[in-house]
Amino acid sequence: MKRIFLSLACLAACALAGADVMPSVRLGSMSRMQVDSVLASINGDPVTLLDVILETAAQERILSSHYTGERLLSETRALRLAALEQILIRKLLYLKYKEKPFPVPPQEIENMLDALCRDFGVATRAELEEKLRPLGISMEKVRARAQEKLVTDAILYQLCDKTVTVTPKEVYDEYKAHPEAWSRPERINLQLIRISSEGGRTDAASRIETLRKSAFNVTFNEFHALAVKFSDAPNASEGGMTGYMSRDKLRPEFAEALKDAMVGQTVGPVTVPGETYFIRLCGVEKASLIPFASISASIEARLKENALRERRAEYIRALREKNVIRYYFEK
């Protein structure tokens, strides 16, 4: 249990961080609410807008640097709604904890407060308290929030996560059932010569005619020299090499021209708006199934992640049914 608390302390501290700036965003039905307005309750225990903002302030500042106007409003509202749901889940779990409480090492809470001081850029608890005072948050409340986060994460681990197992047979059955998910697609390596008819150049037609005569039935080195001499592409100095890529990533015009091409063959001219290409197929890596030994660990991790998510959701649904949750705004 000690190790669980240690690993969760940093996560919880990060969630509390950044509450020194109150966001100026106003959201639809929330726009008339003050920070102490009640958004929801569990069995009469309220969750306020301030509780939510303490969870989201750091992310809201990031959103405000990316979006403006209605997009900022919608993104921030979605963020706050998600945070509200997480707070409600924690409160449900904390009610479970109260039925059979267990000790929380005081040092774990103090570790969270130390991390919170670092996040706020202060050195002492007194400075942290000074930062929190304008928001009406006492150190007692911060400690209570820290304990709530620690015990609820521990409860989820004990009652949900520890019950989830993935057997080797389940991993192998998943591998056999979905071979398409563990396959490497066919990849091809190309040399390209691009002739642009834009940018003020007037010799595109003559270069295309020259390449019609000289770019076919040539070796790698011969095509390389032609690319260096004639291509307008940024990789001209590298002989037009693209490196290996999935065939299904090709632009449609290239895919059509190359569908029956053999390694070493040049196709073209392939014309797209403003450009003409000559393409040499240098190599092909056939599609292949990734060996089970190479992929089994990631399959197991994915199966376990899905099982954990389902187990937690099932447990939370059961808790919701046993308690009264009310919302005081339109979702």
N, C-alpha and C positions, 0 to 999 in steps of 0.2 A: 504493500500500500504506500510505503514511503516513496518508492520510486515513481509511483503514479502521481503523487502530489507534486514531486519535483518537476516532472515533465509537464504538468499542467500549469504550473505557476507562471511561466513566461507567457503562455497563451492567454491566460486570464489577465495578466498585467497589460498585454498589448490591447486587449479588448477594452480596458479601462482608459487607455492612453488617449491623449489629445482632447480632453474635455475642457481645456482652458479657453477655448474659443467657441462662443455660441454661434452657430450658423445663422445666417440671415435669411435662408431660404424659407418661403412660406408655401405650404402645400394644400391646395384645394380646401377640403373640409377642415384641415388642421390649421388653416391660416388665422383663425380667430382664437386659437388656443394659446394660453400662456404656458410656460414650461412646467408649471405644476398642475396642468390640466390632466384629468384622468382619461386614458385611452382605453383601458380594459381592466378587468378585475378577475381574480380567481377566488371564489368563495368570499367575495367582499374585499379581498386584499387588492389594493389598486396598483396599477402600473401607469406612471405618469409620462408625459412627453419628455421631461427631464431624464427619467430613467433610460428612455430610448436614445436621447441625444448623447448621453454618456457613452453609449455603445457605438454610436455612428459618427461622432464628430470628426475623427481622423479621416474616415472614408469620405465624409461630406466635403472636406477641404480638397481632397483629390478630385472628387466629381466636379467641384466648382472650377477647377483648373482645366477640365476637359469639355464642359458643356455650359451652355447659357440658355436663358429663356425657358420655354416649355419643356425642352429635353432635360434641362437641369432639374426642373420641378418633378418630372415623372421619374427620373432616375433616383432622386433623393427620396421621394415618397416610397418607391419600391424598396430602397435600402432600409428605411425606417420601419416599414411593415415587416420585413424579414427579421429585423432586430427585435421588434415587438414579439414576434412568434418565438424567437429564441429565449427571450426573457420569460415568457409564459411557460415554456417547457422547463426552464430552470426552476421556476416557482413550483411547478407540479412535482418535480423531482425533490425539491427541498421539503415539500410536505411529506413525501415518502421517507425522507431522512429523519424527520421529526418523529415518525412512528417508532424508529429504532435508531436513535442517534449513535454515532461513534465519534471518538475524539479526533479532532483536527490538530495536528502538531502546530503549536503557536508559531514556531519558526517558519513554517511554510507561508503563513499569512504575512509575517515580517519580510520574508523574501519577496513576496509580491509587492509589498509597499516599497521595498528598495528598488525593484524594477520600475515601479511607477514613478519614483523620484527621478530615476535616470531618464525616463520617457519625457518628463516635464522639464528636464534640464536643471533640476535643483539638487542640492547636496544634502539637505536635512529634512526631517519630518516637519519642522516648523515652517520651512519654505514651501513644502508641499501643501500644508494646511492653508497657508496664505493664498496659494494659487486656487484652491478649491472653495475658499470662503465666499467669493462673489457668486458662486453657483448654489450657495446654500447647502453645501455638502460638508459634513463633519468627518473627522477621521474615524469616528465610530461607525459611520455609515459605510465608509470605504472598507473598513475591516469586515463589516458584515457582508458586503458584496463579495469581497475576496473569499470569505469562508463559504458563501453560497456557491460560488463558482467551483471551488475545490471539491466540496462534498458532492455536488450534482454530477460533475465529471467522474468522480470516483464511483458513484452509484451506477452510472451508465456502464462503466467498465465492469463492475462486479456483477450486475444483473443482466446485462445484455452482451457485452463484448466477450466475456469469458465463456459464454454459452455457445458461441459461434465456432464451429470447426469446419474445415474443408479437408476431405480425405484425398489421398493420392488417386483413388479410383474416380472421384468426382472431377479431379483435374484432368485426368486422361480422357474421361468421357467427353468433357468439354472440348478438348483438343480434337477428338475424332468427329464430334458432331458438327464442328464449324471449321472445316479445313480452309475455307476462303478467308477466314480471319487471320490465319497464321501462314498465309502464302506471300511470298515475294512476287510482285508482278513482273512481267517481262520488262527488261530495261534495254535501252539502245544507246549507242554512242554515235554521235554525228560530227561531221565537219560541215560548216555552213559558209557559203559566200553570199553576202547580202549586197544587192545593188539598189541604191536608193535613187528615186527620181525626184526627190525633194532636196531642199538645201542649196539650191542654186547651181548644182552640177548639171552640165549639158551633155555629158558623154555616156549617160546610162545606156542608151540604145547600142552604142558601139561596144561597150564592155559586155553587154548581154550577148551580142552576136559573137564576140571573141570567145566567150565561155561556152556557147553552143558548140563550138568546134573543138575546144581544148579541155573541157572539164570532165569528159566521159572517158571510161576505160583508162583511168589513171591510177597511180599508186598513191599511198598516203602522203608521201613526201611531195609528189607532183601537185596534188590538190592543195597541200599546205602552202606551196610556193604561189599558187594561183590566188589563194585567199589573202596572203600577205600583199600581193600586188593589186588585186582588184576589189576586195571586200570593203564595204563601208561599216561593217559591224565592229563593235568595241573589241571583240576577240580576234580581230584580223591578224594581229601580230603573233597569235598562238595558232595560226593556221585554221582558224574557224572552229576549233574544238569546243564542244559543248559539255563533255563529260557524260557519264551514264545518267539516264533519266528514264522514268517510267513511260512506256509507250502511250499510256492513256493520258499523260500530261501534255502531249503534243497538241499544237493548235490543229484544228480540223483539216486545214489545207495540207499540212505536212503529213498528217496521219494517212490521208487518202493517197498522197503521192508515194509514200513509203510502204504501203500495205503489202505489196508483192515484191519489194526490193530484196536483193541478196546482199550479203556482206561484201563490201568493196564496190558496190554499184553506185553510180551517181544518178540522181533524178532531178528533173527541172527542165526548163525554168518553171518555178512555182510562183505565181503572181498573187499578191495581196495588195490592198490599197497602198499605193505609194512605194512599194518595194517588190523586188524580184529576187528569188533565192535559187541557188543551186546547192543540192544537199547530197553529201556522200555518206552512205551507211558504213561506219567503221567497225561496229561490233554489236553483238546481240547476246544478252544474258537471258536465257529462258526462264519462264516463271517456275518457281520451286517452292515446295513446302518447307517451312522452317522446321528443323529437327525438334522433336518434343523436348529433348534435354535442354535446348537453348531457350525455350519459351515457357517451360513448365512453371518457373517461379513467378513470372508475370501473370500467367493464367490463374495461379493460386491466389495471388494478391488481388486480382480483379474479382474473382469469385468471393473472396472473403470480404472485400469492400462492399459488394452488393448485398451479401448476407448480413453484414453489420448494419447497413442502412435499413434493410427490411426489418431486422430484429428490433432496432431502435424505434422505427416508425410504429411497429406493432405494439411495443411497450408503451409508447407515448399515447397512442390511440386509446389503449385501455385506461391509462391515467385520466385522460380527458373525459371519458365516459363516467368516471367516478367523482368528478368535480364540476362545479358550476363556473363556466367561463362566459363573461359578457364583454361585448365590445361597445364603445360609446362613440363610434364614428362609422361612416359608411366605408367599407373596405373596397 
